[in-house]
Amino acid sequence: MKKAGVAILGLGVVGGGTYQILTEKREYFKKTQGVDLTVENVLEKNVDRAFSLGIDRSVIASSIEEVCSNPNVDIVVEVIGGIEPAKTFVTKALKSGKTVVTSNKELFAKHWTELEAEAKKMHAGLFFEASCVGGVPIIRALQEGMQANKILSIKGIINGTTNYILTKMAYEGSSYEEALKEAQRLGYAEFNPTADVEGFDATYKLSILSSLAFNKKICIENVYREGITGIDKEDIAYGKEMGYTLKLLGIGKDTENGVEVRVHPTFIKNSDPLASVNDSFNAVHLVGDAVGEIMLYGRGAGALPTGSAIVSDVIFAAKHDRYFYANFENNKKGNKETKFVSDFTSKYYIRLSVADKAGVLAKISGVFAKSGLSINEVRQVAGFEGEAQIIIVTHLCGEGQVKKTLEKLKALPEVFAIKGTIRMED
Ligand code: HSE
């Protein structure tokens, strides 16, 4: 039977879940996978945390050097998160020939190139299933299940915190601030929620996933990013009345015009399968040229779901003697020949606060007409004395075209404010 010794760097929520799965299921893995996995080291500053998990003192390492020089450690699991000290630790582990399994999306999205180069030098494995969409086996699906396809698009709810917030705003009418507070109380959102609510976390994941999907390096700088902090609950409610659900989507498309990668709040039709992905759940919808549509759904975070992804990498690493690296040129700044779509097209939901008097609608639609921007739907939704609120839904149009039109609208004395502009995706 194959044997592998594992070291876990960091015993937070995910490290604890990983330890639990590895220890409680040791016999099960021997029987079902033919591998005997033992935890040989943990590296954690808070030793009480290690003791609370039932870890023996002899297993607790005092430094990364101790882990790297332990001949019984074959696989190092990094679940510290962030850039440092994770980067230094992972680099040291790879340099000493250990295979690395990481859940660290920020580290991976920013330093995949250098880490892979180190792994290659030592013929070590570098696995990152848990870095994207937690327990959902999306990386393995892309690397080992969909190779027969050219992947045309990837569209997903890849951040659980923002999905929880948007669900709460949609179903309970909470404001953004109220929903964020509740997400923090439940432990979904961090005390500093910026990485999630401003879309950075989703950007890291989309850069990794679209690189694998489209077989070309997509750097985070290539991903357009917009978070959910400016979302008004009114727009979620109006969208709902019109048959749309608001989600923070990561969207990647490989088109004839180039690659399009973006993270932003998006209205999707209520009938879209992603619309029923609620609370902190994640889901990814893929289109392959042979298989057609595929959707993967599950928990994107948490001790056991993320631990499940990590242990699946550990088992894979323990069972294979040769490792595989990116199929594309893994350059730090991407490849010059990859073309990106800068002015992507989308449908738009635009809510305006305007003067409630004769001729205003005609003036506004005149601006749209002059800009060559085609309107699909107009409705008046609310207002107070002398003010009306108008929602305009456009047909497909270019981003640049929309920005110019909004500037022209702002310049009209009859337009008091542009209350909301949200992209729509069919
Ligand atoms: N903070 C992430 C989320 C979890 O809310 O989805 C791990 O990436």
Boltz pocket constraint, residues with backbone or C-beta under 6 A from the ligand:
constraints:
  - pocket:
      binder: B
      contacts: [[A, 131], [A, 133], [A, 134], [A, 158], [A, 159], [A, 160], [A, 161], [A, 162], [A, 188], [A, 196], [A, 201], [A, 300], [A, 301]]
      max_distance: 6.0
